[in-house]
Amino acid sequence: MNLDIALLLAQDGITNGAIYALLALALVLAFSVTRVIFIPQGEFVAYGALTLVALQAGRLPGTAILLILAGGLVACAELITAARKRRWQRVPAMLAWNVVYPWTLFALLKFVSIQGLPMAVQIALALAIIVPLGPMVYRLAFQPLADASVLMLLIVSVAVHVVMVGLGLLVFGAEGSRTPAFSDGTFTLGTLTASAQSLWVIGCSLLLIVAFSVLFDRTVYGKALRATAINRLGARLMGIPAEFAGKLSFFLCALIGAVSGILIAPITTIYYDTGFLIGLKGFVAAIIGGLASYPIAALGALLVGLIESFSSFWASAYKEVIVFTLIIPVLLWRSLRTHYVEDDE
């Protein structure tokens, strides 16, 4: 290995690490606010990328139908809850979000030609389809079990992952796809040559991380999420609904996942189940951060990306094993440094 190869591998590692940092951010957010180890995070990566592929090909994405079905199930659940509690004030807004919005979006995609629109509009439509699925998944799968143990929530998370992978195969098929790059060309700095798409990935990832930092520090919604993450009971006593915090965190997780999928779709072929492996690498980074620290998780994501990149050069057949083995010393070190804490504590 010479310096040129090392720089090329480092570039690939940083590009992949930027995506893993976004996914680690989403996993830390979901666990901090809801105690859910959100295994299906990777499925939003695949859904976002493949939905954009369908829109660019002029096809109606199957995820638009999934949005209608999920919205209908959420509407039924909310109507049953409203009837039991005799609270009808929020029903119109709920129906507008879960019924009117999905059908309006479906009609737009069905009767308007999307293929010739600018890529920015296509990306916006893909996000409009995928991101609302996040809070819908939370409402259907996790909100009824909000007070369950972490183990129970993990089991439910695995079940949701299996369902979403199966639905992905149903609506997208088994073939992989790519999208065109955001912009063509390369940039040369000395002996290092970087593609424009790699710079897009790194730049958009940094922009999202900064935006979420501002969100958590400067906005009411961000402070509500931080309060819920620090003390769920105290946040409830201060008037922050746990259901709202959970839906908002899953909304942001779906947004991060869909954007990550759209960013990497021009770089690698995306299949219906590709997101699972990518999400697991983000999970390794989140574990390095203890599922609590965003900065350490981001640094862990860069470490995972660099280890994966250099492992592909030295032992490409074992690169996945090497990456996932990284979690073992981290868990051993954390187990030696921390004491056992009861779930209620």
N, C-alpha and C positions, 0 to 999 in steps of 0.2 A: 504494500500500500504506500503510495506517495502522497504528497500534500494535496494535489489536485483531486485525487479520489477521496481523501478525507474531507475536503471542503464540500464536495458534491454530496457525500453521505450526510454531512452535518446539515446541509441545506434541506435534504429530504427529511431528516429527523426533526428539524425545527418546524417544517411545514406540517408534518403529521402531529407533532407535539402541540401545535396551535389548535388543531381540531380536538385533540384529547383534552386540552385545557378547558375548552368550552364544555365538553361533555362532563368533565370532572366538576366544573362549576355548577352544572345542572344537577348532578347527583348529590353534591354537598347541599345545595339549596333544598332539594326535595327531602332529604333525610333530616336536615336541621328543622324544617318547618313541620313536616308530617310524620317523621320517623319511618318513612318508606324508603327502602333500598330499591330505587326505581330501575329495575332490570330492563323494562321495555324502552328505556331511553334510546337505545340504538335503533329501535324500530322506527322512531320518528326521523332518524337520519335517512333510512332507506325510503320511507314514505315520501319525504320531502323531495329527494332526488328523482325518484321514479314518477312522482306526480308531475314534476317539471318536464320530464322526458315525454310523458303523454301529452301535455299541453303543447309542447313544441312540435309534436308529430301531428297535431290537429285532432287528437282523440279525446273523448270524454274520460277523464281519469276515474277509475273505480273508487277512489277515495272520496269523491263527491257523493257517491251513493252511501258509502260508509258514514259520512257526516250526517246524512239524512237519517239513517237508521239509528245512529248513536243519539242524535238530537231527539228523535221520537221516543227512545227509551228513557232519556233523561226527563223529557216532558211528562211522560206517564208517571215516573217516580215522584216528580215534584207535585203533580196534581194529587196523587194519593196522599202525600205528606200534607199538602194544603187542606185537603178535605178532612184529614184526621185532626189537624190542629185548628181548623176553621180560620185559616189566615190566607186571604185571597189578594192581599195588596200587591204582592210581587208576581202574581201569575201572569199579567199581561207582558211585563218585561221578560219573564222567563220564556214565554211562548214566542216572543219576538226573536230571542237569541237562539233558541233550540229548534224552532220549527220554521218560522218565516225566513230567517237568515239562510239556513241550508237550502231551502227550496228556491229562494231567489238566486243564490249562487249557482245552483244546478241549472236553472232556466237560462242564466247568462251564459254558462259554458255550453249549454245544449244548442242555443240558437244564435250565438255570436261566434264568428270565426276568430280563434285565438292564435292560430298558427302564424299569421303575418304580423302580429303585434310586436313591439320592441321587447327585448329580453327582460328589461326591468319590470314591465307590466306582467309578463308571464311569471316571473319570480314572485311578484306581489300576489297574483292569483293562487299560485301554489301554496304560499304561506297562509292565504285566506282560507284555504281548504284544510290544511294540516293543523295549524295552531289551535283552532277551537276544539280539536279532538282531545287535547290535553286535559282541560277542565272537565270534559265529558267523561273521560276515563276515570278521573278522580271521583266524580259524582257517582258513577255506577259501581266501581270496584272498591274504592278505598274509604269514601266518606261514611258508608254504613258501618265500617269497622275502625273508625277513627280512634277508639279507645282500646283497641286490641293490642296484644303484645307485638314487639318488633318481629318475633319469629312468625307470628300469624300473618303480619303484613308482608313479610318476605315470601311466604308461601303463596299469598294472593298475587304478589308481584310476578312470581314465576308463572302462575296460571295466566295472567294477563299477557305476559311475553309469548307464551305458547299460542294463545288465541290470535294475537296480532301477527305473529309469523305466518300462521295458517291463513289469515285473511290477506296478508301480503301476497302469498302464493296464489290465492284465488283471484285477486284483482289485477295483479301485475304479471303473473305467469312466471315460469322458471328461467327465462332468458334474461341476461344482464344487459344493461344499457349505459350509455354515457350521454352527456350534454356537451354542446360546443363550449369552448373556453370563453370567458368573459371578454378577453382581449387577446389577440395574438402577439407574437414577438417575444424577444428575450432581452435581458439586460446583462451587461458584462461589467464586472468590477474586478479588475486585475485578471487573474486566472479563473475566477468564479463566474459561471454563467447561470442566471436564474430565469426561469420562465415567468411570464407576466401573471399566469394563473397562480403560481406559488406566492407571488407578492400579494395578489388579491386575497388569498387564504390568510396569510399572516396579517395583512393590514385590517381585513374585516374582523378577524379574531381579536386583535388588539382593540379595535373600535368597540366591539361588543363588550369586552371586559371592562373598558373604561365607562361605557354607558351604564352597565349594571352597577359599577361602583358608585356612580353618581345617583343612580336610582335608589340604592340602599342607604346612601348617606344624606340625600337632599330632598327626597320626596316622602309624602305621608304614607304612600303604599309601601315603599321600601322600608321605612321605619316600622310599619306594622309587621312586615315579614321578619325583620330583625328581632322585634319584641317577641313574636311567636317562637322564633328559633331559640331565644335565650330562656324564655319561661312561658310555656303554653298556658298554664293556669293563670299566671299574672296577666298575660295578654287578654285572656277572657274577662278577667275582672276589670280590666281597663276599657272594655267595650269593643275589643277586636274579635270578630266572629272567627272561630276556628275553621268553619266551612269556607269562608271567604279567603282566608290565608292559604288554605289547601288548594283551592281552585286557582288562585293567582300564581302560586308556586308551580303548579302543573302547567299553567298557561305559558309561563316563562320557560319551563323545561321543554315543552313542545316547540316553542319558538327557537330555542337554542339548537335542538335536534334537527329541525327542518332546515335552518340556515346552514348548519354544518354539512348536511347532506347535499345541499345545493352547491356549497363551496367545493366539495371534493368530487362531485359528479364529473367534471371535465378531466380530472386527474386519474381516476380509477373507475373500472367497471363496477356498477352497483347492481346487486341482485336483491331479491326480496328479503334474504336473510343476512345480507352483508352487515347490516347495522349491529347485529348481536356481537360480533367479534370486535368491532370498533368501540361499541359501548363498554365491553369488558376492559379494554385498555384504558378508557376513561375512568372506569371503576378502580383499576389499579392505582391510577393517579390520585383519585379521591381517597383511597385507603391510605396512601402516603400522607395525605393531609388529615388523616384521622376522621374523615367525613365531617369535618368541622371548620377547617382553615382553608379559605379560598387561596391565599397566596402560596401556601405550601403545596396545595393540590396543583396549582398552575406550574410550580417548579417541578413537581413530580411528573406532570404531563410532559414537560420538555425532556426530562430524564428518560421517560418511557419511549418517547419518539426517537431520541438519540440511540438508546440501546437497541431498539428495533432496527433502526437503519444500519448501524454497524454490525449487528448480528446477521443481517441479510447478506453482508459481504463475507463475513468469516464463516458463518454456518447457516446458510439460508434455510436448510431443512429444519432447523431447530430454533428459528427466531421467535416463534410464538411461545415455545417452551421457555426460552430464556426470559422473555418479557413477563410471562405470568409467574415464573419462579421468583421474580423480584418481590412479590408480595409476601413471601415466606419470611425473609429476614426482617421486613418491616413489621409484620405481625408479632414476631418473636420479641423485637425491641420494644414495641408498645406494650406487650403483655408483661414485660419485666418492669416497665416504668409506671404502670398504672395499677390501681387496685380495683377490685370488683365493686361495681355500683349497681344497686337494685334499680329496676326499671322505673319505679315510682320516684326514686330519688333523682 
